[in-house]
Amino acid sequence: MKKIIYSLFVLALTAMTFASCEDVPAPYDLPSEGGGGGSETEKVEPKGSGTLEDPFNAAGANEYCSKLESGAESEQDIYVKGIVSSIDENFTTQFGNAKFYISEDGSSTQQFLVYRCLYLGNKKYTSGDLLKEGDEVIVCGKVTNYNGTYETQQNKAFLYSLNGKSEGGGGGGAPAGEAKGSGTQADPYNPVGAAAAVKNLTWTSNDTYDTTGDVYVKGKISRIADKGTFTDGGTYGNASFYISEDGTENGEFYCFRILYLGNKKFESGQTDIKVGDEVIICGQLMNYRGNTPETVAGKAYLYSLNGKSEGGSGGGGGGGDAGSPSGDGTLAKPYNVAAACAAVANLTWTSNDNYETTDDVYVKGKISKIADKGTYGESGTYGNASFYIKDDGADAEFYCYRLLYLGNKKYESGTDIKVGDEVIIYGKLMNYRGNTPETVANKTYLYSLNGKTEGGSGDGGGSGDGGGGGSSTEPASGDNGNFEAWSGDTPDNWKTTSSAGNATLSKSTDAHGGSYSVKVGGTSASNKRISYKELQLKAGNYTMEFYVKASTSTGGSVRPGYVPIKSDGSAGSYTYGDYVNDIGGEWVKVTHSFELPSDGTYCVLIMNSKNPGGDVLIDDFTLKTGSTTVIK
């Protein structure tokens, strides 16, 4: 090589001599120092498709990476075959990985960087053959375009074979198989499905990361990191192990600090888990450091072990269909706890002031723990309660946070609640910090307590056409008649579980009072209604008042009224007052008095008439009975 360079140098001097003082570029390229590319005059054609049967050559891997966005990694594991051309860091027992280059023929032409690659079997290097230049290797794993450098992703690739020798592999870089399952008890994720479910979750620090809700994952134990015998020493009482679909190290998922059956700590005699055991785990998953799918420590447990659950044996069921969601959130079919948790699982939470909620829904369960009985009302403070509810036979809990009492009122003297009470709650739900299903503080209340509602007793309804009953002197009340509180595009409390409200609503800054009014969409095809949420109202005389104006030059026509809600949650027959016609571009006050014939569940509403069918604005709505304000 030195002789070649010397000859080229002499030729260059000769050329420069004949060219006199002109600047002449060198007629050769210096030999490549490695790192991909090589000589411009010696091109290697990309080959392969990236599979085990047809691996990429180094040029093919470079071409594949060139199509990735800067900073992105491949979604799939790929295979790359080549000959080691140079070694920057060989395998050592300190880090267990290596950094080296490969090319098709072992030269520096069209090299591919294998960065922080694990050893045979997708394991850290502890002993074995060290790499040498000239070794033939197949590498498997994720690849990335690291700011223009094409390479394997750190610790997500491994030596699949070394000079024809292979030990298989699994986990971060091995071919994992097909993702299966939906994460429910009836259809649990397989380990690959669990990893896929968390791949887009963010991790910023040990205190800031995204998680899934409670999900189920089924597999066989492939490796045990710790059997969880800590409890005998008075410490943690959990276990860490890996599972895969077939019990091999291929396509593993890390079960980190898992609790035992029944969501309890591991104890003496309960630590006999072994490789090959079939398990179903239940709990929250995360993507630790953005590259390690695993369970959240202390937030997952063994739901079943070889078919045995805390409640008994067979099919992972044990004590019954404990984890199956049921209900649709209506009064007729309230969510159970499992369904309430599922309803908020995908809601986002950014901060205490920025989060998503459900619409107002009903949830039924039994009180399992009491965080605070809410007797603050006697001392003039909050007047709410915080407690947990469960389904019969289930482990999952739902947090009822700062809940108001029956009739949507503050807790007062005599409002004791206790573990075992059966309740139906009503209001908005959220997913606090993305990992805690709970009610929105002071936006939810006890609809019924052991069958008793504000109006009397019965299965959440009392007597009459859909609820009420009894001898309460004050109806359930609400607010936001001024349309100042909104959740997204919906004014708080102005959404019904029945069909009473069917109009498209939106926020308007053209307000009669305050900052906002509500725009009620109209159409000439049919009448549209804006309705307040279902309320428990007593028989008697009521008066509603509101302000209305047309939102377009078409003008508007409205008609106030009410509708009883049946025991199955559907709307009954509508009762209306007079039309208010010829509404123009100025605010008009509307007053409508009516009589409810019996105690029950009702929706008060305003119809936007299809004639003419234009959009109208509504603001400053109130509902009163005698001296009592029901909606303000």
BAKOLGU-367012 format. One record per residue (C-alpha): x, y, z. Coordinates in steps of 0.02 Angstrom, whole numbers, padded with zeros to 5 digits. Layout:
N
      c1      c2      c3
       X       Y       Z
...
***
This chain:
632
      c1      c2      c3
   00000   00000   00000
   00140   00119   00043
   00218   00085  -00128
   00053   00125  -00215
   00034   00288  -00121
   00216   00335  -00159
   00190   00301  -00345
   00031   00404  -00348
   00122   00543  -00258
   00260   00544  -00391
   00129   00550  -00530
   00045   00694  -00443
   00208   00792  -00432
   00239   00759  -00616
   00067   00824  -00662
   00091   00977  -00555
   00260   01011  -00638
   00184   01008  -00813
   00038   01115  -00759
   00155   01253  -00698
   00070   01361  -00564
  -00110   01303  -00593
  -00201   01215  -00450
  -00236   01038  -00504
  -00344   00920  -00399
  -00269   00754  -00347
  -00314   00617  -00472
  -00348   00489  -00334
  -00444   00462  -00172
  -00358   00424  -00008
  -00401   00254   00063
  -00559   00256   00171
  -00536   00260   00360
  -00697   00159   00388
  -00869   00209   00450
  -00969   00177   00293
  -00951   00230   00115
  -00776   00183   00060
  -00705   00228  -00110
  -00813   00319  -00235
  -00736   00214  -00374
  -00779   00046  -00296
  -00967   00030  -00276
  -01052  -00119  -00195
  -01231  -00153  -00247
  -01359  -00164  -00106
  -01425  -00342  -00086
  -01550  -00435   00020
  -01720  -00403   00097
  -01670  -00400   00281
  -01742  -00570   00328
  -01648  -00716   00403
  -01667  -00811   00239
  -01610  -00660   00137
  -01511  -00541   00247
  -01452  -00370   00190
  -01272  -00348   00144
  -01188  -00195   00221
  -01233  -00087   00070
  -01413  -00145   00082
  -01421  -00101   00268
  -01351   00072   00229
  -01480   00098   00093
  -01619   00041   00210
  -01564   00162   00346
  -01551   00305   00223
  -01739   00297   00202
  -01770   00320   00389
  -01799   00494   00458
  -01654   00565   00558
  -01664   00495   00734
  -01790   00360   00688
  -01764   00173   00711
  -01836   00031   00609
  -02002  -00038   00667
  -01947  -00215   00629
  -01792  -00314   00671
  -01683  -00342   00517
  -01539  -00459   00477
  -01373  -00399   00405
  -01235  -00516   00347
  -01054  -00470   00320
  -00871  -00489   00365
  -00794  -00392   00509
  -00686  -00256   00431
  -00631  -00163   00589
  -00664  -00166   00776
  -00678  -00010   00884
  -00729  -00097   01046
  -00725  -00285   01065
  -00838  -00384   01180
  -00792  -00366   01362
  -00872  -00422   01523
  -00885  -00240   01579
  -01024  -00186   01461
  -01061  -00349   01373
  -01075  -00272   01200
  -00963  -00223   01055
  -00941  -00089   00921
  -00874  -00143   00751
  -00894  -00123   00563
  -00941  -00250   00432
  -00936  -00249   00243
  -00971  -00376   00107
  -00790  -00427   00082
  -00705  -00369   00242
  -00631  -00214   00161
  -00668  -00034   00206
  -00784  -00015   00056
  -00968   00015   00098
  -00954  -00026   00282
  -01100  -00035   00403
  -01080   00013   00587
  -01135  -00118   00714
  -01152  -00011   00870
  -01159  -00081   01048
  -01212  -00252   00988
  -01256  -00391   01112
  -01178  -00565   01100
  -01242  -00731   01034
  -01414  -00778   01100
  -01455  -00592   01123
  -01364  -00591   01290
  -01228  -00485   01363
  -01054  -00555   01336
  -00990  -00653   01485
  -00876  -00776   01397
  -00847  -00846   01224
  -00754  -00808   01064
  -00696  -00630   01038
  -00723  -00548   00870
  -00582  -00541   00744
  -00566  -00449   00581
  -00618  -00570   00445
  -00752  -00657   00549
  -00915  -00688   00456
  -01065  -00629   00556
  -01252  -00608   00544
  -01321  -00468   00652
  -01506  -00455   00698
  -01600  -00308   00774
  -01660  -00130   00756
  -01564  -00008   00646
  -01568   00181   00647
  -01521   00339   00553
  -01424   00424   00691
  -01407   00601   00624
  -01344   00534   00458
  -01244   00388   00529
  -01319   00220   00483
  -01300   00092   00623
  -01384  -00032   00737
  -01481   00038   00884
  -01384   00026   01047
  -01421  -00138   01140
  -01564  -00177   01020
  -01462  -00289   00905
  -01360  -00446   00934
  -01245  -00571   00850
  -01363  -00697   00774
  -01217  -00800   00710
  -01026  -00796   00720
  -00935  -00896   00586
  -01091  -01004   00565
  -01119  -01031   00752
  -01288  -00972   00822
  -01376  -00980   00990
  -01542  -00909   00933
  -01594  -00758   01035
  -01741  -00659   01097
  -01798  -00500   01181
  -01745  -00330   01118
  -01672  -00385   00954
  -01737  -00557   00909
  -01876  -00594   00787
  -02020  -00586   00908
  -02169  -00656   00816
  -02343  -00585   00791
  -02427  -00466   00913
  -02591  -00540   00975
  -02730  -00496   01096
  -02820  -00338   01151
  -02762  -00334   01333
  -02929  -00384   01410
  -02958  -00529   01527
  -03051  -00622   01390
  -02917  -00583   01259
  -02751  -00547   01345
  -02599  -00481   01254
  -02464  -00605   01210
  -02290  -00540   01261
  -02259  -00468   01087
  -02428  -00381   01092
  -02386  -00308   01262
  -02222  -00239   01194
  -02314  -00164   01045
  -02442  -00083   01160
  -02308   00021   01247
  -02187   00057   01105
  -02253   00235   01081
  -02264   00278   01267
  -02144   00414   01323
  -02018   00405   01466
  -01933   00563   01529
  -01872   00512   01701
  -01909   00389   01841
  -02045   00509   01898
  -02115   00559   01727
  -02174   00425   01608
  -02330   00361   01518
  -02415   00199   01564
  -02558   00095   01499
  -02712   00065   01604
  -02732  -00105   01687
  -02714  -00239   01553
  -02690  -00428   01547
  -02538  -00516   01471
  -02521  -00704   01449
  -02362  -00804   01422
  -02239  -00932   01490
  -02096  -00890   01607
  -01934  -00896   01507
  -01811  -00826   01635
  -01819  -00779   01818
  -01727  -00624   01875
  -01781  -00635   02057
  -01903  -00755   02138
  -01972  -00624   02255
  -01913  -00702   02418
  -01878  -00526   02481
  -02032  -00537   02591
  -01947  -00665   02704
  -01814  -00535   02735
  -01944  -00402   02770
  -01922  -00304   02609
  -02021  -00302   02446
  -02116  -00464   02421
  -02116  -00456   02232
  -02035  -00550   02088
  -01952  -00503   01924
  -01951  -00623   01776
  -01970  -00633   01587
  -02112  -00712   01488
  -02130  -00762   01307
  -02265  -00847   01208
  -02176  -01015   01201
  -02063  -01007   01354
  -01904  -00977   01253
  -01803  -00816   01257
  -01878  -00765   01090
  -01998  -00617   01102
  -01982  -00591   01289
  -02076  -00464   01396
  -02004  -00407   01564
  -02118  -00428   01715
  -02033  -00310   01838
  -02072  -00317   02024
  -02234  -00414   02004
  -02344  -00450   02155
  -02416  -00622   02188
  -02589  -00698   02161
  -02729  -00592   02228
  -02619  -00437   02209
  -02529  -00481   02371
  -02346  -00489   02418
  -02249  -00649   02389
  -02237  -00747   02552
  -02152  -00904   02612
  -02214  -01052   02510
  -02280  -00940   02372
  -02115  -00910   02283
  -02113  -01070   02183
  -02120  -00995   02010
  -02011  -01079   01879
  -01965  -01072   01697
  -02107  -01147   01595
  -02248  -01091   01710
  -02396  -01019   01615
  -02451  -00854   01688
  -02572  -00712   01660
  -02518  -00546   01733
  -02632  -00398   01762
  -02578  -00218   01785
  -02497  -00065   01708
  -02361  -00071   01575
  -02230   00057   01527
  -02083   00081   01407
  -01938   00108   01526
  -01811   00232   01457
  -01905   00223   01292
  -01828   00054   01248
  -01877  -00076   01378
  -02059  -00134   01380
  -02101  -00192   01556
  -02229  -00187   01696
  -02236  -00039   01815
  -02153  -00090   01979
  -02284  -00134   02109
  -02428  -00095   01988
  -02448  -00271   01916
  -02478  -00443   01989
  -02498  -00627   01946
  -02680  -00645   01896
  -02657  -00833   01869
  -02517  -00960   01887
  -02538  -01121   01786
  -02725  -01090   01782
  -02741  -01053   01967
  -02799  -00882   02025
  -02827  -00812   02198
  -03007  -00868   02194
  -02979  -01046   02131
  -02924  -01140   01976
  -02971  -01156   01794
  -02957  -01041   01647
  -02883  -00897   01743
  -03056  -00864   01811
  -03047  -00918   01992
  -03185  -00831   02086
  -03291  -00786   01933
  -03300  -00658   01794
  -03218  -00528   01905
  -03129  -00424   01777
  -03258  -00414   01637
  -03323  -00240   01595
  -03512  -00220   01588
  -03636  -00077   01567
  -03642   00074   01453
  -03637   00213   01582
  -03823   00251   01579
  -03939   00247   01729
  -04021   00090   01661
  -03852   00006   01632
  -03719   00090   01739
  -03536   00047   01713
  -03463  -00079   01831
  -03290  -00038   01899
  -03199  -00133   01760
  -03298  -00038   01627
  -03267   00130   01713
  -03080   00096   01712
  -03088   00046   01529
  -03188   00202   01485
  -03047   00317   01540
  -02898   00210   01491
  -02860   00312   01334
  -02901   00485   01403
  -02753   00605   01406
  -02688   00700   01557
  -02560   00838   01536
  -02576   00938   01697
  -02699   00976   01837
  -02776   01105   01722
  -02769   01010   01558
  -02851   00839   01547
  -02991   00746   01459
  -03149   00683   01544
  -03294   00572   01499
  -03469   00639   01482
  -03577   00622   01638
  -03599   00436   01669
  -03664   00316   01802
  -03548   00191   01890
  -03604   00055   02011
  -03498  -00036   02140
  -03467  -00072   02324
  -03358   00035   02436
  -03195  -00057   02470
  -03093   00078   02559
  -03131   00250   02627
  -02999   00385   02606
  -03101   00522   02686
  -03282   00520   02744
  -03308   00700   02689
  -03371   00765   02855
  -03284   00928   02812
  -03457   01000   02783
  -03484   01014   02971
  -03328   01122   02986
  -03376   01228   02838
  -03243   01168   02717
  -03266   01047   02571
  -03413   00934   02611
  -03357   00795   02496
  -03290   00617   02516
  -03153   00512   02439
  -03166   00322   02433
  -03136   00170   02323
  -03263   00051   02247
  -03246  -00126   02178
  -03349  -00253   02083
  -03398  -00409   02180
  -03254  -00534   02173
  -03138  -00415   02083
  -02970  -00343   02128
  -02977  -00184   02023
  -03031  -00026   02115
  -03100   00139   02052
  -03059   00297   02148
  -03209   00408   02190
  -03118   00571   02224
  -03201   00717   02313
  -03376   00655   02282
  -03528   00755   02336
  -03673   00675   02429
  -03848   00620   02377
  -03941   00752   02280
  -03774   00828   02225
  -03758   00917   02394
  -03617   00936   02519
  -03595   00804   02654
  -03676   00853   02819
  -03702   00776   02989
  -03772   00600   02974
  -03692   00561   02806
  -03586   00414   02862
  -03532   00294   02724
  -03446   00129   02759
  -03354  -00013   02676
  -03478  -00131   02594
  -03605   00003   02548
  -03674  -00018   02373
  -03672   00146   02278
  -03710   00220   02108
  -03610   00375   02070
  -03648   00501   01933
  -03535   00627   01847
  -03373   00647   01751
  -03226   00526   01754
  -03043   00555   01711
  -02875   00463   01703
  -02769   00562   01827
  -02586   00570   01772
  -02629   00444   01639
  -02628   00300   01764
  -02764   00326   01896
  -02947   00307   01843
  -03051   00420   01956
  -03193   00545   01965
  -03167   00730   01930
  -03165   00822   02097
  -03336   00899   02137
  -03404   00852   01965
  -03478   00688   02029
  -03599   00641   02168
  -03684   00493   02252
  -03836   00455   02146
  -03888   00314   02263
  -03827   00238   02427
  -03886   00061   02465
  -04032   00090   02346
  -04082   00257   02421
  -04080   00414   02314
  -04112   00593   02366
  -04295   00565   02332
  -04314   00400   02427
  -04271   00216   02407
  -04268   00094   02263
  -04144   00032   02134
  -04069   00200   02097
  -04236   00266   02040
  -04369   00274   02174
  -04548   00286   02111
  -04628   00371   01964
  -04573   00377   01782
  -04387   00352   01803
  -04342   00401   01980
  -04368   00526   02119
  -04499   00468   02242
  -04496   00502   02428
  -04506   00661   02528
  -04358   00771   02486
  -04402   00955   02492
  -04264   01012   02372
  -04228   00942   02198
  -04056   00893   02136
  -03975   01049   02066
  -03837   01101   01948
  -03748   01249   01874
  -03672   01317   01714
  -03832   01399   01656
  -03717   01543   01607
  -03616   01429   01490
  -03449   01485   01561
  -03383   01309   01597
  -03335   01197   01451
  -03255   01027   01425
  -03186   01035   01249
  -03330   01083   01133
  -03467   01039   01258
  -03536   01154   01394
  -03529   01066   01562
  -03694   00984   01615
  -03773   01013   01444
  -03757   00835   01379
  -03885   00699   01409
  -03871   00511   01419
  -04042   00500   01334
  -04091   00571   01164
  -04165   00729   01242
  -04018   00833   01182
  -03983   00804   00997
  -03915   00972   00934
  -03736   01011   00886
  -03667   01132   01016
  -03518   01249   01005
  -03441   01391   01105
  -03475   01572   01056
  -03396   01730   01124
  -03553   01828   01077
  -03622   01822   01253
  -03768   01903   01344
  -03671   01895   01507
  -03497   01835   01549
  -03378   01776   01414
  -03473   01639   01323
  -03641   01582   01259
  -03685   01418   01172
  -03723   01407   00987
  -03861   01281   00950
  -03847   01215   00773
  -04006   01216   00670
  -04066   01135   00509
  -04223   01147   00403
  -04231   00957   00398
  -04281   00928   00580
  -04302   01010   00750
  -04147   01012   00860
  -04142   01017   01050
  -04019   01079   01181
  -04053   00992   01347
  -03983   01001   01522
  -03925   00835   01595
  -04052   00720   01677
  -04111   00785   01847
  -04215   00712   01988
  -04359   00835   02005
  -04511   00842   02120
  -04688   00867   02061
  -04734   01051   02060
  -04722   01217   01969
  -04561   01275   01884
  -04503   01426   01787
  -04361   01431   01662
  -04283   01590   01595
  -04150   01616   01463
  -04090   01737   01331
  -04086   01696   01145
  -04032   01781   00983
  -04009   01725   00802
  -03833   01682   00749
  -03865   01706   00562
  -03968   01819   00450
  -04091   01674   00430
  -04164   01717   00600
  -04228   01591   00724
  -04373   01511   00816
  -04364   01417   00983
  -04484   01326   01096
  -04448   01285   01281
  -04506   01123   01362
  -04464   00964   01458
  -04468   00775   01439
  -04481   00636   01570
  -04346   00502   01565
  -04406   00323   01579
  -04333   00191   01694
  -04236   00116   01547
  -04151   00284   01517
  -04248   00331   01360
  -04346   00491   01333
  -04536   00492   01350
  -04660   00616   01274
  -04602   00796   01251
  -04705   00938   01324
  -04677   01113   01253
  -04732   01291   01285
  -04762   01424   01153
  -04649   01457   01004
  -04541   01612   01013
  -04533   01667   00830
  -04448   01802   00727
  -04289   01801   00831
  -04162   01922   00757
  -03989   01988   00799
  -04033   02058   00971
  -04044   01964   01135
  -04223   01918   01183
  -04274   01860   01358
  -04387   01706   01362
  -04487   01652   01516
  -04581   01488   01521
  -04680   01416   01669
  -04738   01235   01677
  -04797   01103   01799
  -04719   00931   01825
  -04858   00806   01863
  -04754   00685   01968
  -04584   00655   02048
  -04459   00581   01927
  -04310   00602   01812
  -04329   00745   01688
  -04234   00843   01557
  -04274   01027   01532
  -04237   01085   01356
  -04254   01214   01217
  -04302   01163   01042
  -04222   01254   00894
  -04362   01243   00766
  -04330   01180   00589
  -04430   01330   00529
  -04324   01427   00486
  -04186   01309   00549
  -04048   01437   00578
  -03917   01430   00716
  -03964   01519   00878
  -03867   01576   01033
  -03926   01536   01210
  -03860   01615   01371
  -03898   01645   01555
  -04018   01499   01581
  -04102   01474   01750
  -04230   01351   01820
  -04324   01386   01981
  -04461   01308   02085
  -04533   01430   02212
  -04385   01513   02298
  -04266   01370   02254
  -04146   01388   02108
  -04121   01219   02024
  -04007   01274   01881
  -03908   01433   01885
***
